């Protein structure tokens, strides 16, 4: 089994829990995800923003 860490800009949450992925940290405007991968099996996740902010200029 191999572990992969992925850092995303923004603060995200998982829409569903899974046994082979998790959020390691979620602060300072970034989210770190960790995946447990075996035999190159694909892992599909869905993310949602922790908080939605709107910019008046948009």
C-alpha positions as CSV (number, residue, x, y, z in Angstrom):
1,X,0.0,0.0,0.0
2,X,1.2,3.5,-0.8
3,X,0.1,6.8,0.8
4,X,-0.3,10.0,-1.2
5,X,-0.7,13.4,0.3
6,X,-2.3,16.2,-1.8
7,X,-2.5,19.8,-0.8
8,X,-5.3,22.0,-2.1
9,X,-5.8,25.7,-2.0
10,X,-8.8,26.6,0.1
11,X,-10.5,24.9,3.0
12,X,-12.5,21.9,1.9
13,X,-14.5,19.1,3.6
14,X,-15.3,15.6,2.4
15,X,-18.9,15.0,1.4
16,X,-18.6,11.3,2.3
17,X,-16.4,9.3,4.6
18,X,-14.1,6.6,3.3
19,X,-11.8,4.0,4.6
20,X,-9.0,4.9,2.2
21,X,-8.9,8.7,2.3
22,X,-9.0,11.4,5.0
23,X,-8.3,15.1,5.6
24,X,-5.0,15.5,7.5
25,X,-5.3,19.3,8.1
26,X,-7.6,22.1,7.1
27,X,-6.2,25.5,8.0
28,X,-4.3,28.5,6.8
29,X,-6.3,28.5,3.6
30,X,-5.3,25.1,2.5
31,X,-6.5,21.5,2.9
32,X,-4.2,18.4,3.0
33,X,-5.8,15.1,1.9
34,X,-4.2,11.7,2.4
35,X,-5.0,8.6,0.3
36,X,-4.2,5.0,0.8
37,X,-3.7,3.4,-2.6
38,X,-3.1,-0.2,-3.4
39,X,-2.5,-1.7,-6.9
40,X,-3.2,1.7,-8.6
41,X,-6.9,1.4,-7.8
42,X,-8.7,4.7,-8.6
43,X,-10.2,6.7,-5.7
44,X,-13.0,9.1,-6.3
45,X,-14.0,11.7,-3.7
46,X,-16.3,14.6,-3.6
47,X,-15.4,17.8,-1.8
48,X,-17.4,20.9,-0.7
49,X,-16.1,24.2,0.6
50,X,-16.0,24.5,4.4
51,X,-17.5,28.0,4.2
52,X,-18.8,29.8,1.2
53,X,-17.8,33.4,0.8
54,X,-19.0,35.8,-1.8
55,X,-17.1,38.7,-3.2
56,X,-19.2,41.8,-3.9
57,X,-17.1,42.4,-7.1
58,X,-18.3,39.1,-8.6
